[in-house]
Amino acid sequence: MTSPAKDPALDNFRAIADAIATLFFPHAEVVLHDLRTQKIDYIANNLSKREVGDDAALEDLLSGDSDERNIGPYEKLNWDGQKIRSLSSVLRDSHGQPMAVLCINLNISLFENAKAALDLFLSPSKLIPQPDSLFRDDWQERINTFLHNWLRERQLGLNLLTRDHKRELVLALHAEGAFKGKSASNYVANVLNMGRATVYKHLKELKGQ
């Protein structure tokens, strides 16, 4: 038994279905429903175990009264119990009449499992306050805190600092007493990706003022 010839009017939509399924492989299935025949015309990366030729059951979308283009996203359950997030796009002919529906079904179970694992791993409930006995003299953390507050206030990125920015930051750190810690100059030089000699030069300029 030969398969019925495919309507060339839907060729572009089949190509789009393949493109989306390829981009999000293996997590996305794309199903093309032909509203004129009320049958499934094409399936890219079949996850739902449906078949081409199955009933589409989308008679309600045949009416041209609605100008709705995209329906969703909405969630449903797949045959294997995994959660699917779907979006359906109504495709129209040159006269504005609905002719097909392209359904993108994204399996989000993997992402939900990953999120749950990350939430558990990063849960603040597992943290304790910093022990004073260990962190009372943590000059590195104080430098880090001041540094990133300084960057945030100026909407700057650490990797995008100019030479003038770095000089200004070294002077600001000095005003905060950051260089009282042992090896603080070396640490600041490494963090700011500048030579130790340059840090010492800026600090020397301060002493000469």
Backbone as a chain_set.jsonl record, in Angstrom:
{"seq": "MTSPAKDPALDNFRAIADAIATLFFPHAEVVLHDLRTQKIDYIANNLSKREVGDDAALEDLLSGDSDERNIGPYEKLNWDGQKIRSLSSVLRDSHGQPMAVLCINLNISLFENAKAALDLFLSPSKLIPQPDSLFRDDWQERINTFLHNWLRERQLGLNLLTRDHKRELVLALHAEGAFKGKSASNYVANVLNMGRATVYKHLKELKGQ", "coords": {"N": [[0.849, -1.192, 0.0], [0.689, 2.114, -0.982], [1.791, 5.276, 0.252], [-0.292, 8.173, 0.537], [0.031, 10.885, -1.77], [1.911, 13.734, -0.845], [0.7, 16.968, -0.099], [1.945, 19.602, -1.918], [1.598, 22.194, -1.087], [2.099, 22.343, 1.572], [4.753, 21.968, 1.895], [6.748, 23.862, 2.679], [6.12, 24.206, 5.362], [6.631, 21.693, 6.371], [9.376, 21.639, 6.099], [10.065, 23.63, 7.94], [9.21, 22.391, 10.268], [11.044, 20.251, 10.393], [13.39, 21.749, 10.753], [13.034, 22.994, 13.276], [12.772, 20.742, 14.941], [15.282, 19.595, 14.573], [16.987, 21.552, 15.602], [16.334, 21.535, 18.327], [16.74, 18.944, 19.013], [17.297, 16.141, 21.164], [14.81, 16.822, 22.181], [12.479, 17.961, 21.23], [9.412, 17.596, 19.51], [7.752, 18.048, 16.428], [4.653, 18.582, 15.046], [2.654, 18.525, 12.199], [-0.512, 19.445, 11.393], [-3.042, 18.972, 9.066], [-5.609, 21.0, 8.415], [-7.56, 20.889, 6.505], [-7.976, 18.265, 5.809], [-8.195, 17.206, 8.256], [-6.253, 15.556, 9.346], [-3.151, 14.211, 10.594], [-0.393, 15.471, 9.022], [2.414, 15.441, 8.993], [5.257, 14.472, 10.915], [7.949, 15.446, 12.815], [10.741, 14.138, 14.404], [9.493, 12.06, 16.165], [7.932, 11.867, 19.207], [5.624, 11.286, 20.446], [4.411, 8.985, 19.64], [2.381, 9.05, 17.81], [0.934, 8.811, 14.488], [1.463, 9.62, 11.018], [-1.413, 10.529, 9.289], [-3.164, 9.968, 11.301], [-6.13, 11.046, 13.089], [-6.647, 14.542, 13.369], [-8.42, 16.066, 14.823], [-9.186, 18.791, 15.046], [-11.328, 20.446, 14.392], [-12.522, 22.754, 15.347], [-10.822, 24.782, 14.745], [-11.188, 25.424, 12.135], [-12.8, 27.518, 11.545], [-12.82, 30.762, 10.268], [-13.233, 32.923, 11.792], [-11.761, 33.621, 14.049], [-8.772, 35.409, 14.778], [-6.59, 34.311, 15.864], [-3.216, 33.394, 16.223], [-1.039, 32.093, 17.534], [-1.236, 29.557, 19.928], [-0.924, 28.96, 23.24], [2.113, 28.957, 25.279], [1.243, 25.683, 26.571], [0.758, 23.012, 28.932], [1.085, 19.436, 28.865], [0.715, 15.855, 29.291], [2.904, 13.314, 28.256], [2.878, 10.05, 26.602], [4.657, 8.49, 28.046], [4.622, 9.502, 30.554], [6.12, 11.767, 30.871], [6.559, 15.314, 31.143], [5.24, 17.66, 28.882], [5.706, 20.685, 27.157], [3.821, 22.725, 25.144], [3.242, 24.484, 22.049], [1.053, 25.84, 19.696], [0.736, 26.814, 16.356], [-1.361, 28.531, 14.208], [-1.673, 28.163, 10.804], [-2.191, 29.952, 7.854], [-3.811, 30.304, 4.629], [-3.346, 32.133, 1.5], [-5.639, 33.6, 1.476], [-6.284, 34.054, 4.032], [-7.486, 32.009, 5.38], [-7.633, 29.358, 7.76], [-5.368, 26.703, 7.319], [-3.601, 24.821, 8.252], [-2.048, 23.48, 11.221], [0.747, 23.975, 13.182], [2.349, 22.213, 15.575], [4.462, 22.479, 18.275], [6.123, 20.441, 20.41], [7.683, 20.313, 23.369], [9.77, 18.446, 25.341], [10.019, 18.829, 28.658], [10.855, 17.547, 30.897], [13.513, 16.727, 31.429], [14.767, 19.198, 31.818], [13.384, 20.099, 34.048], [14.171, 18.22, 35.932], [16.893, 18.803, 36.035], [16.771, 21.41, 37.025], [15.643, 20.933, 39.536], [17.701, 19.477, 40.723], [19.722, 21.421, 40.758], [18.51, 23.353, 42.371], [18.415, 21.959, 44.772], [21.13, 21.551, 45.251], [22.056, 24.167, 45.474], [20.695, 25.148, 47.607], [20.004, 27.488, 50.113], [19.425, 26.706, 52.661], [21.185, 24.844, 53.519], [23.391, 26.115, 54.297], [25.619, 27.606, 56.697], [26.206, 30.39, 58.913], [29.165, 32.362, 58.304], [31.93, 31.226, 60.079], [33.259, 33.054, 62.75], [35.805, 32.57, 63.752], [37.229, 31.68, 61.591], [36.951, 33.562, 59.578], [37.374, 36.118, 60.459], [39.584, 37.676, 59.81], [39.55, 37.759, 57.049], [40.725, 39.201, 54.578], [40.735, 38.952, 51.838], [38.093, 38.305, 51.105], [36.826, 40.651, 51.906], [37.971, 42.474, 50.144], [36.973, 41.396, 47.739], [34.211, 41.78, 48.101], [33.994, 44.596, 48.313], [35.067, 45.281, 45.812], [33.22, 44.191, 43.909], [30.867, 45.469, 44.605], [31.609, 48.059, 43.975], [31.953, 47.818, 41.187], [29.326, 47.142, 40.442], [27.851, 49.412, 41.168], [28.758, 51.192, 39.275], [28.068, 49.979, 36.983], [29.869, 48.308, 35.584], [32.012, 45.841, 34.051], [34.29, 43.35, 35.225], [36.141, 42.4, 33.379], [36.236, 44.393, 31.547], [37.465, 46.69, 32.306], [39.119, 49.81, 32.038], [42.441, 51.271, 31.914], [42.36, 53.602, 33.432], [40.083, 53.106, 34.977], [41.025, 50.977, 36.547], [43.062, 52.193, 37.975], [41.566, 54.062, 39.469], [40.096, 52.272, 40.968], [42.056, 50.944, 42.486], [42.873, 53.067, 44.091], [40.488, 53.537, 45.46], [40.229, 51.154, 46.859], [42.437, 51.352, 48.502], [41.645, 53.482, 50.105], [39.749, 52.215, 51.567], [41.242, 50.706, 53.208], [42.205, 48.325, 52.225], [44.738, 47.394, 51.627], [46.063, 46.645, 53.872], [46.225, 44.031, 54.494], [48.28, 41.095, 54.4], [50.135, 40.472, 51.498], [48.19, 41.682, 49.986], [48.498, 43.515, 47.922], [49.578, 41.982, 45.826], [47.422, 40.275, 45.427], [45.344, 42.005, 44.589], [46.504, 42.949, 42.237], [46.529, 40.579, 40.712], [43.781, 39.993, 40.535], [42.81, 42.216, 39.157], [44.181, 41.944, 36.861], [46.666, 43.205, 36.303], [50.001, 44.551, 36.455], [52.085, 44.042, 39.361], [53.846, 46.069, 39.845], [52.539, 48.261, 38.792], [50.39, 48.563, 40.53], [51.82, 49.214, 42.866], [52.875, 51.585, 41.992], [50.615, 53.263, 41.764], [49.878, 53.335, 44.442], [52.088, 54.57, 45.502], [51.859, 57.063, 44.384], [49.755, 58.033, 45.853], [50.931, 58.352, 48.388], [52.61, 60.391, 47.838], [51.02, 62.541, 47.613]], "CA": [[0.0, 0.0, 0.0], [1.523, 3.309, -1.085], [1.326, 6.422, 1.033], [-0.87, 9.211, -0.315], [0.957, 11.954, -2.154], [1.871, 14.87, 0.071], [0.302, 18.236, -0.701], [3.112, 20.499, -1.991], [1.299, 23.479, -0.444], [2.595, 22.281, 2.941], [6.185, 21.632, 1.872], [7.534, 24.812, 3.48], [5.84, 23.955, 6.778], [7.354, 20.46, 6.744], [10.79, 22.021, 6.24], [10.171, 24.36, 9.199], [9.094, 21.37, 11.319], [12.341, 19.574, 10.471], [14.396, 22.685, 11.281], [12.822, 23.166, 14.718], [13.082, 19.471, 15.61], [16.734, 19.405, 14.511], [17.623, 22.508, 16.512], [16.08, 21.176, 19.719], [16.86, 17.491, 19.15], [16.17, 15.22, 20.942], [13.78, 17.176, 23.148], [11.288, 18.568, 20.619], [8.666, 16.984, 18.417], [6.936, 19.026, 15.717], [3.587, 17.877, 14.341], [1.909, 19.368, 11.269], [-1.884, 18.99, 11.193], [-3.729, 19.552, 7.907], [-6.977, 21.279, 8.828], [-8.497, 20.6, 5.416], [-8.279, 16.829, 5.857], [-8.283, 16.86, 9.673], [-5.312, 14.464, 9.567], [-1.749, 14.579, 10.809], [0.293, 15.441, 7.728], [3.864, 15.254, 9.089], [5.809, 14.466, 12.272], [9.414, 15.509, 12.88], [11.236, 13.629, 15.684], [8.296, 11.54, 16.827], [8.02, 11.552, 20.632], [4.283, 11.028, 20.972], [3.953, 7.699, 19.101], [1.299, 9.206, 16.844], [1.348, 8.468, 13.128], [0.918, 10.403, 9.911], [-2.71, 9.993, 8.896], [-4.062, 9.95, 12.459], [-7.054, 12.172, 13.154], [-6.144, 15.75, 14.022], [-9.472, 16.502, 15.751], [-9.049, 20.237, 15.233], [-12.39, 21.066, 13.61], [-12.851, 24.083, 15.874], [-9.92, 25.799, 14.199], [-11.499, 25.66, 10.73], [-13.501, 28.789, 11.421], [-11.955, 31.908, 9.986], [-13.684, 34.052, 12.607], [-10.721, 33.994, 15.003], [-7.491, 35.806, 14.18], [-5.548, 33.755, 16.728], [-2.087, 32.816, 15.489], [-0.307, 31.167, 18.399], [-1.994, 29.082, 21.076], [0.015, 28.415, 24.215], [2.415, 27.547, 25.579], [0.433, 24.964, 27.537], [1.43, 21.77, 29.322], [0.332, 18.187, 28.795], [1.493, 14.691, 29.682], [3.177, 12.398, 27.146], [2.513, 8.654, 26.861], [5.602, 7.897, 29.005], [4.498, 10.21, 31.817], [6.968, 12.95, 30.923], [5.818, 16.553, 30.938], [5.466, 18.312, 27.587], [5.223, 22.053, 26.997], [3.46, 22.803, 23.722], [2.742, 25.712, 21.434], [0.459, 25.547, 18.393], [0.612, 27.976, 15.487], [-2.34, 28.365, 13.136], [-1.102, 28.597, 9.531], [-3.289, 30.349, 6.97], [-3.514, 30.419, 3.2], [-3.245, 33.513, 1.018], [-6.924, 34.267, 1.701], [-6.469, 34.208, 5.461], [-8.228, 30.884, 5.93], [-6.778, 28.364, 8.413], [-5.148, 25.518, 6.502], [-2.796, 23.837, 8.973], [-1.58, 23.862, 12.559], [2.076, 23.454, 13.496], [2.451, 22.039, 17.026], [5.805, 22.208, 18.793], [6.011, 19.776, 21.708], [9.005, 20.29, 23.986], [9.859, 17.619, 26.548], [10.714, 19.655, 29.659], [11.165, 16.744, 32.09], [14.954, 16.779, 31.666], [15.101, 20.512, 32.354], [12.833, 20.175, 35.396], [15.046, 17.416, 36.794], [18.137, 19.558, 36.215], [16.463, 22.54, 37.911], [15.463, 20.407, 40.889], [19.03, 19.129, 41.229], [20.428, 22.668, 41.043], [17.874, 23.973, 43.541], [18.845, 21.223, 45.959], [22.565, 21.778, 45.441], [22.295, 25.565, 45.829], [19.759, 25.537, 48.653], [20.643, 28.242, 51.212], [19.131, 26.074, 53.946], [22.301, 23.983, 53.896], [24.518, 26.972, 54.655], [25.711, 28.151, 58.048], [26.926, 31.672, 58.886], [30.616, 32.231, 58.289], [32.497, 31.165, 61.445], [34.14, 34.184, 63.055], [37.171, 32.12, 64.003], [37.902, 31.456, 60.308], [36.815, 34.643, 58.61], [37.517, 37.438, 61.075], [40.641, 38.422, 59.116], [39.519, 37.379, 55.637], [40.851, 40.42, 53.787], [40.395, 38.661, 50.441], [36.642, 38.439, 50.924], [36.473, 42.062, 52.014], [38.346, 43.084, 48.863], [36.022, 40.923, 46.726], [32.917, 42.422, 48.335], [34.104, 46.006, 47.925], [35.316, 45.339, 44.372], [32.027, 43.935, 43.104], [29.93, 46.565, 44.862], [32.126, 49.192, 43.187], [31.633, 47.544, 39.784], [27.872, 47.161, 40.26], [27.402, 50.807, 41.248], [29.162, 51.875, 38.04], [27.616, 49.135, 35.865], [31.067, 47.914, 34.855], [32.411, 44.446, 34.143], [35.685, 43.211, 35.629], [36.988, 42.163, 32.198], [36.156, 45.531, 30.623], [37.993, 47.875, 32.961], [40.217, 50.52, 31.389], [43.56, 51.573, 32.804], [41.904, 54.621, 34.375], [39.195, 52.437, 35.935], [41.828, 50.188, 37.476], [43.748, 53.131, 38.877], [40.544, 54.574, 40.373], [39.71, 51.183, 41.871], [43.157, 50.75, 43.431], [42.817, 54.168, 45.055], [39.302, 53.327, 46.292], [40.552, 50.043, 47.753], [43.372, 51.877, 49.507], [40.867, 54.293, 51.04], [39.007, 51.276, 52.415], [42.197, 49.97, 54.024], [42.331, 46.974, 51.673], [46.125, 46.971, 51.465], [46.664, 46.318, 55.161], [46.412, 42.578, 54.548], [49.522, 40.568, 53.84], [50.048, 40.08, 50.086], [47.003, 42.264, 49.371], [48.868, 44.155, 46.651], [49.672, 40.913, 44.823], [46.072, 39.758, 45.166], [44.634, 43.005, 43.786], [47.125, 42.941, 40.911], [46.06, 39.386, 39.994], [42.346, 40.11, 40.272], [42.594, 43.263, 38.148], [44.982, 41.616, 35.682], [47.632, 44.275, 36.084], [51.272, 44.255, 37.086], [52.251, 44.493, 40.743], [54.552, 47.353, 39.813], [51.548, 49.317, 38.527], [49.669, 48.769, 41.785], [52.718, 49.941, 43.757], [53.024, 52.944, 41.441], [49.434, 54.028, 42.151], [49.924, 53.542, 45.895], [53.161, 55.539, 45.749], [51.307, 58.359, 44.014], [48.951, 58.482, 46.995], [51.819, 58.79, 49.474], [53.276, 61.609, 47.454], [50.073, 63.654, 47.572]], "C": [[0.885, 1.243, 0.0], [0.913, 4.441, -0.272], [0.737, 7.459, 0.091], [0.137, 10.314, -0.593], [0.789, 13.141, -1.213], [1.554, 16.152, -0.685], [1.499, 19.176, -0.726], [2.872, 21.849, -1.317], [1.835, 23.528, 0.988], [4.092, 21.999, 3.029], [7.012, 22.558, 2.76], [7.34, 24.571, 4.975], [6.537, 22.687, 7.252], [8.834, 20.771, 6.955], [11.014, 22.766, 7.551], [10.099, 23.385, 10.371], [10.417, 20.641, 11.506], [13.394, 20.47, 11.108], [14.261, 22.831, 12.79], [13.206, 21.897, 15.477], [14.577, 19.202, 15.632], [17.444, 20.303, 15.517], [17.487, 22.075, 17.967], [16.148, 19.668, 19.962], [17.682, 17.137, 20.396], [14.934, 15.577, 21.754], [12.486, 17.696, 22.535], [10.722, 17.702, 19.504], [7.848, 18.085, 17.757], [5.937, 18.268, 14.846], [2.831, 18.871, 13.467], [0.544, 18.733, 11.022], [-2.474, 19.705, 9.974], [-5.192, 19.754, 8.289], [-7.988, 20.923, 7.749], [-8.904, 19.132, 5.408], [-8.528, 16.351, 7.284], [-7.43, 15.626, 10.0], [-3.932, 15.027, 9.908], [-1.019, 14.395, 9.49], [1.759, 15.039, 7.863], [4.273, 15.286, 10.558], [7.327, 14.465, 12.178], [9.854, 15.125, 14.287], [10.08, 13.155, 16.568], [8.57, 11.146, 18.282], [6.694, 11.036, 21.179], [3.697, 9.69, 20.518], [2.685, 7.829, 18.254], [1.83, 8.91, 15.455], [0.746, 9.433, 12.124], [-0.368, 9.726, 9.447], [-3.682, 9.863, 10.047], [-4.968, 11.18, 12.432], [-6.432, 13.343, 13.908], [-7.123, 16.261, 15.064], [-9.354, 17.988, 16.079], [-10.113, 20.997, 14.446], [-12.689, 22.495, 14.056], [-11.989, 25.177, 15.268], [-10.197, 26.094, 12.726], [-12.196, 26.986, 10.504], [-12.517, 29.918, 11.194], [-12.303, 33.108, 10.841], [-12.595, 34.547, 13.555], [-9.437, 34.369, 14.272], [-6.323, 35.285, 15.005], [-4.475, 33.08, 15.895], [-1.383, 31.748, 16.306], [-1.144, 30.834, 19.63], [-1.012, 28.424, 22.045], [1.068, 29.44, 24.611], [1.509, 26.969, 26.664], [1.138, 23.64, 27.829], [0.492, 20.575, 29.184], [1.275, 17.05, 29.146], [1.676, 13.77, 28.482], [2.832, 10.966, 27.563], [3.399, 8.013, 27.927], [5.592, 8.608, 30.352], [5.349, 11.457, 31.914], [6.169, 14.191, 30.533], [6.24, 17.228, 29.633], [4.933, 19.736, 27.65], [5.025, 22.3, 25.501], [3.028, 24.207, 23.326], [2.246, 25.369, 20.042], [0.286, 26.836, 17.605], [-0.365, 27.668, 14.358], [-1.752, 28.973, 11.866], [-2.228, 28.835, 8.53], [-2.837, 30.429, 5.514], [-3.503, 31.885, 2.804], [-4.536, 34.3, 1.207], [-7.222, 34.442, 3.189], [-7.248, 33.089, 6.115], [-7.267, 29.883, 6.583], [-6.624, 27.123, 7.533], [-4.362, 24.43, 7.236], [-2.453, 24.376, 10.358], [-0.236, 23.179, 12.793], [2.214, 23.409, 15.012], [3.88, 21.671, 17.403], [5.648, 21.651, 20.204], [7.408, 19.599, 22.295], [8.957, 19.479, 25.278], [10.684, 18.383, 27.587], [11.11, 18.86, 30.903], [12.647, 16.802, 32.435], [15.349, 18.096, 32.313], [14.573, 20.666, 33.781], [13.684, 19.382, 36.378], [16.351, 18.151, 37.077], [17.918, 20.729, 37.168], [16.32, 22.065, 39.35], [16.807, 20.059, 41.518], [19.812, 20.38, 41.602], [19.847, 23.357, 42.273], [18.32, 23.292, 44.827], [20.299, 21.524, 46.289], [22.831, 23.185, 45.973], [21.405, 26.047, 46.966], [20.471, 26.278, 49.787], [20.391, 27.608, 52.574], [20.276, 25.199, 54.43], [23.53, 24.792, 54.32], [24.462, 27.353, 56.125], [26.401, 29.499, 57.953], [28.431, 31.44, 58.9], [31.155, 32.22, 59.715], [33.478, 32.31, 61.67], [35.593, 33.753, 63.198], [37.951, 31.924, 62.704], [37.951, 32.707, 59.448], [36.969, 36.042, 59.202], [38.52, 38.29, 60.307], [40.699, 38.073, 57.625], [39.536, 38.629, 54.763], [40.517, 40.183, 52.317], [38.905, 38.831, 50.198], [36.211, 39.896, 51.011], [36.831, 42.809, 50.732], [37.34, 42.691, 47.785], [34.681, 41.637, 46.854], [32.948, 43.879, 47.902], [34.231, 46.142, 46.414], [34.021, 45.194, 43.58], [30.901, 44.917, 43.404], [30.309, 47.791, 44.036], [31.764, 49.021, 41.714], [30.135, 47.67, 39.525], [27.336, 48.588, 40.278], [27.691, 51.565, 39.958], [28.752, 51.111, 36.783], [28.789, 48.766, 34.95], [31.308, 46.422, 35.02], [33.893, 44.342, 34.435], [36.608, 43.072, 34.427], [37.02, 43.344, 31.233], [36.717, 46.819, 31.216], [39.133, 48.488, 32.166], [41.333, 50.75, 32.397], [43.161, 52.606, 33.855], [40.963, 54.029, 35.415], [40.006, 51.699, 36.996], [42.56, 51.084, 38.475], [42.762, 53.658, 39.918], [40.157, 53.52, 41.406], [40.792, 50.902, 42.898], [43.125, 51.833, 44.5], [41.628, 54.005, 46.0], [39.544, 52.199, 47.294], [41.503, 50.509, 48.866], [42.623, 52.686, 50.556], [40.069, 53.425, 52.004], [39.939, 50.457, 53.323], [42.469, 48.569, 53.525], [43.769, 46.482, 51.645], [46.842, 46.727, 52.794], [46.944, 44.83, 55.278], [47.712, 42.154, 53.891], [49.279, 40.076, 52.416], [48.833, 40.668, 49.38], [47.325, 42.906, 48.02], [48.962, 43.127, 45.527], [48.288, 40.409, 44.434], [45.298, 40.713, 44.269], [45.187, 43.035, 42.365], [46.625, 41.749, 40.084], [44.588, 39.504, 39.61], [42.077, 41.11, 39.15], [43.423, 43.053, 36.891], [45.923, 42.767, 35.325], [48.915, 43.921, 36.835], [51.346, 44.769, 38.515], [52.92, 45.86, 40.787], [53.587, 48.506, 39.584], [50.739, 49.617, 39.783], [50.532, 49.586, 42.743], [52.889, 51.394, 43.3], [51.846, 53.823, 41.867], [49.449, 54.315, 43.658], [51.0, 54.58, 46.269], [52.677, 56.95, 45.43], [50.488, 58.937, 45.174], [49.833, 59.05, 48.11], [52.474, 60.127, 49.153], [52.351, 62.81, 47.427], [50.107, 64.481, 48.855]], "O": [[1.732, 1.406, 0.878], [-0.305, 4.549, -0.13], [1.211, 7.612, -1.034], [0.982, 10.632, 0.244], [-0.325, 13.502, -0.835], [2.075, 16.39, -1.774], [2.026, 19.521, 0.332], [3.822, 22.569, -1.009], [2.007, 24.607, 1.555], [4.63, 21.812, 4.12], [7.875, 22.098, 3.508], [8.278, 24.714, 5.76], [6.982, 22.61, 8.397], [9.467, 20.241, 7.868], [12.034, 22.564, 8.21], [10.832, 23.527, 11.35], [10.864, 20.433, 12.634], [14.202, 20.006, 11.913], [15.261, 22.796, 13.508], [13.87, 21.954, 16.512], [15.092, 18.643, 16.6], [18.378, 19.877, 16.197], [18.422, 22.23, 18.752], [15.676, 19.175, 20.986], [18.691, 17.795, 20.653], [14.089, 14.714, 21.992], [11.493, 17.857, 23.244], [11.452, 17.157, 18.676], [7.309, 18.956, 18.44], [6.313, 17.431, 14.026], [2.417, 19.931, 13.936], [0.454, 17.62, 10.506], [-2.399, 20.931, 9.883], [-5.929, 18.784, 8.465], [-9.156, 20.681, 8.053], [-10.031, 18.793, 5.047], [-9.009, 15.238, 7.502], [-7.814, 14.776, 10.803], [-3.597, 16.159, 9.558], [-1.02, 13.308, 8.911], [2.305, 14.381, 6.978], [3.705, 16.037, 11.35], [7.92, 13.593, 11.542], [9.393, 15.719, 15.262], [9.748, 13.776, 17.577], [9.335, 10.221, 18.555], [6.649, 10.423, 22.245], [2.615, 9.304, 20.959], [1.995, 6.839, 18.009], [3.038, 8.772, 15.263], [-0.331, 9.991, 12.34], [-0.408, 8.514, 9.239], [-4.879, 9.672, 9.833], [-4.633, 12.208, 11.843], [-5.782, 13.167, 14.939], [-6.713, 16.827, 16.078], [-9.416, 18.386, 17.242], [-9.839, 22.064, 13.897], [-13.061, 23.341, 13.244], [-12.364, 26.35, 15.27], [-9.516, 26.926, 12.127], [-12.184, 27.518, 9.394], [-11.492, 30.004, 11.87], [-11.746, 34.189, 10.655], [-12.509, 35.742, 13.837], [-9.061, 33.74, 13.283], [-5.197, 35.761, 14.864], [-4.767, 32.302, 14.986], [-1.158, 30.635, 15.83], [-1.687, 31.723, 20.286], [-0.351, 27.445, 21.699], [0.939, 30.63, 24.322], [1.067, 27.684, 27.563], [2.002, 23.203, 27.069], [-0.721, 20.687, 29.36], [2.482, 17.25, 29.282], [0.715, 13.476, 27.77], [2.532, 10.704, 28.728], [2.963, 7.103, 28.633], [6.45, 8.352, 31.198], [5.313, 12.146, 32.933], [5.245, 14.136, 29.721], [7.426, 17.349, 29.326], [3.829, 19.966, 28.142], [5.94, 22.108, 24.7], [2.53, 24.992, 24.133], [2.935, 24.683, 19.288], [-0.242, 27.824, 18.115], [-0.217, 26.676, 13.645], [-1.379, 30.146, 11.845], [-3.118, 27.997, 8.384], [-1.655, 30.598, 5.214], [-3.633, 32.771, 3.649], [-4.535, 35.528, 1.11], [-8.292, 34.924, 3.558], [-7.633, 33.199, 7.279], [-6.208, 29.591, 6.028], [-7.612, 26.559, 7.061], [-4.448, 23.254, 6.883], [-2.559, 25.574, 10.621], [-0.1, 21.968, 12.624], [2.198, 24.452, 15.667], [4.434, 20.686, 16.917], [5.102, 22.316, 21.084], [8.215, 18.828, 21.777], [8.194, 19.793, 26.192], [11.89, 18.565, 27.423], [11.64, 19.428, 31.858], [13.004, 16.913, 33.608], [16.16, 18.124, 33.239], [15.223, 21.284, 34.624], [13.897, 19.808, 37.513], [16.857, 18.133, 38.199], [18.764, 21.015, 38.014], [16.812, 22.71, 40.276], [17.029, 20.314, 42.701], [20.485, 20.412, 42.632], [20.582, 23.879, 43.111], [18.57, 23.947, 45.839], [20.659, 21.725, 47.449], [23.711, 23.385, 46.81], [21.369, 27.243, 47.254], [21.431, 25.762, 50.359], [21.073, 27.94, 53.543], [20.339, 24.847, 55.608], [24.572, 24.229, 54.658], [23.387, 27.414, 56.721], [27.127, 29.737, 56.987], [28.911, 30.443, 59.441], [30.856, 33.132, 60.486], [34.407, 32.512, 60.888], [36.504, 34.484, 62.81], [39.18, 31.989, 62.7], [38.889, 32.894, 58.673], [36.722, 37.037, 58.52], [38.328, 39.498, 60.168], [41.77, 38.092, 57.018], [38.496, 39.065, 54.269], [40.07, 41.098, 51.624], [38.498, 39.43, 49.202], [35.327, 40.329, 50.271], [36.08, 43.676, 50.285], [36.9, 43.536, 47.006], [34.085, 42.047, 45.858], [32.045, 44.348, 47.21], [33.593, 46.999, 45.803], [33.753, 45.988, 42.679], [30.062, 45.172, 42.539], [29.45, 48.47, 43.474], [31.32, 49.97, 41.067], [29.721, 48.234, 38.512], [26.459, 48.931, 39.485], [26.95, 52.478, 39.592], [29.045, 51.532, 35.664], [28.715, 48.89, 33.728], [30.869, 45.814, 35.996], [34.679, 45.155, 33.947], [37.734, 43.569, 34.448], [37.732, 43.315, 30.229], [36.475, 47.907, 30.694], [40.01, 47.777, 31.676], [41.185, 50.459, 33.584], [43.562, 52.512, 35.015], [41.023, 54.39, 36.591], [39.714, 51.785, 38.189], [42.66, 50.768, 39.661], [43.075, 53.699, 41.108], [39.92, 53.837, 42.572], [40.486, 50.647, 44.063], [43.326, 51.55, 45.681], [41.733, 54.294, 47.192], [39.114, 52.282, 48.444], [41.374, 50.101, 50.02], [42.918, 52.595, 51.748], [39.752, 53.845, 53.117], [39.481, 49.623, 54.104], [42.91, 47.71, 54.288], [44.003, 45.273, 51.639], [48.067, 46.617, 52.839], [47.795, 44.411, 56.063], [48.179, 42.783, 52.941], [48.321, 39.345, 52.163], [48.472, 40.213, 48.294], [46.522, 42.845, 47.089], [48.488, 43.364, 44.416], [48.015, 40.15, 43.262], [44.668, 40.288, 43.3], [44.428, 43.134, 41.401], [46.334, 41.893, 38.897], [44.199, 39.157, 38.495], [41.221, 40.879, 38.296], [43.385, 43.867, 35.968], [45.958, 43.232, 34.186], [48.903, 43.088, 37.742], [50.753, 45.795, 38.849], [52.614, 46.695, 41.638], [53.783, 49.6, 40.113], [50.436, 50.774, 40.073], [50.051, 50.536, 43.361], [53.029, 52.305, 44.117], [52.031, 54.969, 42.277], [49.079, 55.406, 44.091], [50.841, 55.353, 47.214], [53.034, 57.91, 46.112], [50.516, 60.138, 45.444], [49.523, 60.087, 48.697], [52.844, 60.891, 50.045], [52.791, 63.945, 47.247], [49.367, 65.457, 48.981]]}, "num_chains": 1, "name": "protein.A"}
